[in-house]
Amino acid sequence: MADMIDLAAPEDSVRSPAAQVRRLPRSVEWASACAERAPRVRGPFPGPRSLALRARCLAGEFGSYPWVDRVPVAFETGQGVTLTDADDNVYIDLTHGHLGAALGHANPEVIEAVHRQLGRLSHVRNQPSGIRAELQETLAGITPGDLNLMAFYSSGTEAAEGAMRVARAVTGGHEFVSFYGDYHGRTTGAIGTSIGSRMTGPRPGGFISVPNAYCHRCEFGLQPSSCGLHCLDFAERAIHMNSHGALAGIVAEPITNASGARVFPDGYLRGLRDIADRTGALLIFDEHATGLGRTGRMWGGDHEGVVPDVIYFGKYLGNGYPVTVVATREAYREVLAPERQGSTHGGQPLACAAALASVQILLRDNLAEHARLTGDKCLAYMQGVAGRHAIVGIGQGRGLQLGYEFVDPKTGVPSSEVVDAVYKAAMARGIVTSPVGPTLRVSPMMVTSEAVALKALRILEEAIAEVGSRLA
Ligand SMILES: Cc1ncc(COP(=O)(O)O)c(C=O)c1O
């Protein structure tokens, strides 16, 4: 397709106009070509087949998902950056489930790898194998610093618990500090470090939560130009006031996913590193959403050159196949020996096959760089949208982890109702995003070309304009 991206060779290496334009990476070319005729939504929306499937599923489920409740579309197939529903409507996917298929739906290379493994061996428990070793070695080549010691799980929340076990084992403590707006999962320890809900109940003892450096809505009402990162001082003071000398870990998302792609100012992540060093806590970065290149660098911490003591990641590691990883320092090998990596599906051969294929595509196609270049263009567009529409509070993010905050245009107060309306209007136009509180996450896959991403953002802007004019 004519959708070429200027991968910006350094000026002095440019020999000819042809050298200035490189072909899209292989996976991007394939996945984005699928969107040539997308989006395409016809007839009543959601369509009758979607509604019938919704009714059948609801009959036997409890606790359905809010954004499915709002627009109960039944997706039946996916190809590259597109989804097709039961009524044959075609969408451009800017959320890919929950960031889980960043290499494109039905990626043929991942399918082939899983299929091959399925024909050899589906499941064993932690036994050594060539594919497990190759995955570990490949991941060790990209994990930050010396975080080369790994354990495998099958969800983010399991990995969050695993990371906390590492911190408890290494420090002998049990207390954790985490940050407003961050989300780490739905098991007990992960809940202790996450934004809560009525269902999650009280935070367990030993867990404290403090504001982070979200300057757009500073919890202290300060200005980034003059605050001197007061939130870091506050966090350290809160540790001293709340800890009983048993601090184990400081758990943070380097860029927040759950609260809509919040980016922190330069110096903040380094400041967390310093607090961890001063207090003896392990610094744990939840790279589930940010990791594997999504923010334009391999890891969220790379933007400030910060190496934490533990990371966990994996949202799209298996490109839909559930596999997550906790990686930590070589130096902790002995103290972690009793950790049994007890998870039935964690790191079993199929998971390893899916993960290895995904990481090989990521590296071969230099998708972190693609995310940086495409993300810069998307962010610039989104900031323009924020300037043009009174209902947009901010367009923010980094790389391909992006989002909008929406506000009531009369009061300027962040508004979940406005997000709902935009989300629905976008879905009806064939653009799939994910709403959370007053923010809308806009997460093009790692294999979305600049042209397709901007096409989707322009259509999303039409939805924003429609909602804005209704509320004016
Ligand atoms: C940053 C982050 N960490 C952890 C989790 C929990 O992961 P999972 O749903 O795989 O348990 C999520 C889920 O959305 C997340 O966004």
The ligand as an SDF file (V2000), in Angstrom:
LIG
                    3D

 16 16  0  0  0  0  0  0  0  0999 V2000
   -0.7870   -1.8030   34.2230 C   0  0  0  0  0  0  0  0  0  0  0  0
   -1.5730   -3.0250   34.5510 C   0  0  0  0  0  0  0  0  0  0  0  0
   -1.1080   -3.8830   35.4640 N   0  0  0  0  0  0  0  0  0  0  0  0
   -1.7780   -4.9990   35.8040 C   0  0  0  0  0  0  0  0  0  0  0  0
   -2.9960   -5.2910   35.2270 C   0  0  0  0  0  0  0  0  0  0  0  0
   -3.7210   -6.5530   35.5940 C   0  0  0  0  0  0  0  0  0  0  0  0
   -3.5130   -7.4630   34.5780 O   0  0  0  0  0  0  0  0  0  0  0  0
   -4.4640   -8.7200   34.3160 P   0  0  0  0  0  0  0  0  0  0  0  0
   -5.7970   -8.1920   33.9260 O   0  0  0  0  0  0  0  0  0  0  0  0
   -3.7500   -9.4380   33.1990 O   0  0  0  0  0  0  0  0  0  0  0  0
   -4.4980   -9.5140   35.5750 O   0  0  0  0  0  0  0  0  0  0  0  0
   -3.5220   -4.4380   34.2670 C   0  0  0  0  0  0  0  0  0  0  0  0
   -4.8040   -4.7510   33.6090 C   0  0  0  0  0  0  0  0  0  0  0  0
   -5.3800   -4.0280   32.8870 O   0  0  0  0  0  0  0  0  0  0  0  0
   -2.7900   -3.2680   33.9170 C   0  0  0  0  0  0  0  0  0  0  0  0
   -3.2330   -2.4010   33.0100 O   0  0  0  0  0  0  0  0  0  0  0  0
  1  2  1  0
  2  3  1  0
  2 15  2  0
  3  4  2  0
  4  5  1  0
  5  6  1  0
  5 12  2  0
  6  7  1  0
  7  8  1  0
  8  9  2  0
  8 10  1  0
  8 11  1  0
 12 13  1  0
 12 15  1  0
 13 14  2  0
 15 16  1  0
M  END
$$$$
